């Protein structure tokens, strides 16, 4: 096989991310915390960082209740956060005060100037950042590494323009995403084969509790992350210890491990 078709871009074009639903909710609420927001935040804070079903709905509602008062660009970036603000401050005490990414802020400002609705602004930001810098880059590199041509039909200009021009209710409604696409596919796809979307997540939680990663975990508390980048050894140790005790910090430790690896490569390059 030399050519494959990918669904990349379908979420951005036709409203497939749940953040589009929550963006519409934030706009409807006038970006003001609704009654009971504090209680929702407390309940959500007690949940694991990854949940499914109704618990996932509560966790995401808690995230919205916590970030609804933020500027639009800052709220958008918060959906991608692995670490809380308190965790970042503890891990890197010498870091400067947090601010809004100027590029993302500019995209939302341009979206407002163009008259885009709240969902369209999220789509616009995703297409210019997450899709270009992450998803398409990953797809291109992995496919080219195996001499495979990948085509992205859902990013055809006509499809993309149609998706962006649709009203918000045709993309997200009452917690359902890709509303119009789902209605269309019901004509062609039997109900028996419809299933929830599933990602391809690697089991980093289990990996970082395994004896095989003991050396890696130890290196995080005495490597380039600490010596070159100025991370707090105590904070990193605490994060690893809590994960070993049962907390769900696998993705956070994975992020630190990648950053540590990058720092070590920079040191070797300078040397």
N, C-alpha and C positions, 0 to 999 in steps of 0.2 A: 504494500500500500504506500503510495507516494503523496496522496492528498487527503486531508481530513477536514471536516466541517466542525466549527466550534460555535458554541452559543454565547461566546464573550460579547458583551455589549447589550445583550437582551435586557438585563436588569436596569442598566442606565437608560436605555432607549424607551422601555415600556413600563417602567415603574416597578421593579422587582425587589427593591430593598425595603426592609421594614422601617428604616429611618425616614423614608418618604411618608409613611403613615404617620409617624410621630412628628415629623415636620409640619404636616397638615394640622395635626392636633395642636401643636404649639401656636401656630398662626391663628387657629380658631379661638384659642384661649387668650389671645392678645398678649402672649408671652408673659402672662402673670400666673403665679402658682395657684392652682385651684384649691378649694376647700379639701382638707384631708391630705394635702401634699406632704406634710411633715410625717404623718403616719405611714404613708406609702414609702417614703425614703427609709424609714426605720425598718420596715419589713423587708424591703429590697436589700438593705445593707447586711441583713442576716443570711441572705441566700448565697450559694456558691457563685463564682464568677461565670460559670457556664451552666445553664439550665435548659430544660425542654418543657413544652406544653404550657399549661397555665402558669407555672412558676417562672417561665421565661417571660411571659407577658407582665407579670408583677415586677420582675427585675428591670425590664425595659421601662416600665412606667415609673419606677423609682429613679432611673437615670434621667428621664424627662423632667420629673419633679425637681431633681437636683440642678438641672442645667437650663430650665426654661427661662430663667431671668438673665442668662448670658446673652451677649450679642450673637447674632445668627452664625457668624463664622466660627466663633469660639464654641458654640453648641455643636456645630457640625464636627469640629475636630475632637470634641469630647467623646463622640461615638466610637472613635478609633483608639481611645486611650487604653493602654494596658495597665498603666500605673495611675493611682490616684495622685492628686496634688500633694497630699501629705507624704505618700511613699516617695515621690520624686524628690521632695525636699530632704527627706531622711537619707536617701541614697546618694544624693549629690548636693551636700550642704553648701558648696561654694558656687552653685549655679546662680545665674542672675534671675531676677524676678520673671515670672512667666508672662508672655504676651501673646497676642494673636498673630499667627503666621501672616505676614504681609501679603503673600501671594494669594492665599485663600480669602483673606479679607477683601482683596481687590476683585476677586471673582464674584463674590456675593454683591459687592457694590455695583459691578457692571451688570449683574443679573437684575438688580433693582432698577438700574437706569434703563435697561431694555424692556422693562415692564413685565418681567417674568413672574409667575405666581410662586408661592413658597416651594412647591414640589418641583417646578421647573428650575428654580435656582439650585436646588440640591442636585438635580440631574446635571445641570451645567457644571457645577463644581466637581462632581464625580467624573464626568467625561474628561475634563481638563486636568485632573490630578490622578485619582485612583485608577481609572481605566488606562490612561496613557502611561503613567509612571510605574504601575504595578502589574495589572492584569495582562495587558497586551505585551509588555516587556517580558514578563515571565513566559507567556505562551510562545513568543517568537524565539527566545533563547532555547527553551527546552525542545521545541520542534526542530529548529535548525541544527541542534546538537545531534539529531537523529535523521537528518536529511529529509524531514517531513514538511510538506507545505500545508499550512493551516489557513483556511479561509474563514472569514467572519461575516456570514450573510446578514446577520442582524445589525451590522454596522453599515450596511448599504445606505447610501445617502437618503434614498427615498424612505426607507424604514425609519431611519434616525429622525428625519424631519417630521414624519408622521407622529412618531412617539413623543417628540418634544412639543408638538403643537396640540396634542390632546389635552382636554381639560383634566383637572386633577382627579375628578370622580371616575374617569375612564382608566386611571392607573392605580389608584388606591382608594379603597372604600371599606369602612368598618373592619379594619384589620386585614383585609384581603389585598394582595398586591397583584400587579399585572392583570387588572380586571378585564380589560378588553381582549387581551390575548387569551385569557382563560375561557372567555365566552366563545371565542372563535374556535379554539381547539376542541371544545366539547362536541363540535360537529364531526370531528375526525378521530378523536382519541377515545376509545372505550373507557368507561368508568372503572372497569376492572384493572386497568394498568396505570391509573393515576395514583401517584404516591407523593408524599411530602419530599421536598428537596433535601438532599443530604450532601454535606461537604466531604472533603477528603482530608480530614484533620489527622495529623500524625500524633501518636499517643505520648506526647512529651510528659504528661503527668506521671505515667508509669515509668518512663525512661529515667526521669530524675529522682525516682525512688529506688532504682535498681542498683545493685552493687557494681555493675559495669560502668556507672557514671560517677562513682565515688571520687575518682581522680579529677574529673572535670569539675565537680562541685567544689573540691578543695582548691582547685586552681583559681576559681572565681574570687576567693577571699584573699589571694596572695599573688595575683597576676597583674596584667596590664590595666585591667579595669580599676584596680586600686592604685597602682604605682604611677600610671601615666595619665589616667583620666580623672583621678581624684575622687573616686567613689568611696563611700564610707564602708570600711571593712565590717564594722558591727552591724550596719543595716543589711548588708548582703548576707552575712552569717545568719541574721535573724530571719530573713526571707527564706533561705534554704532550710533552716531548722523547722520553721513552721510548715513548709511543704512536706518535709519528711514526717512531720507529726500528723499529716492528713489534710492540710489546707490545699486548695487547688491553685497553685502558683506555677504550674509547669510552663505556661506561655511566658510568664515574666522571667523565669530563670533562663528559658531558651533565648529570649531577647538579650539578656545580659551576657549569655555565652557567645552569641553572635557579635555583640559589641566588643567583648573581650578579644575575640579572635581577630576582629578588624584592627583593634589597637595594637595587637602583637605584630600584625603584618606591617603596620605603619612604622613601628619601631625597627623592624628588620629592613624596611626600605630606606629609612634614614641612615641606618648603620652601614 
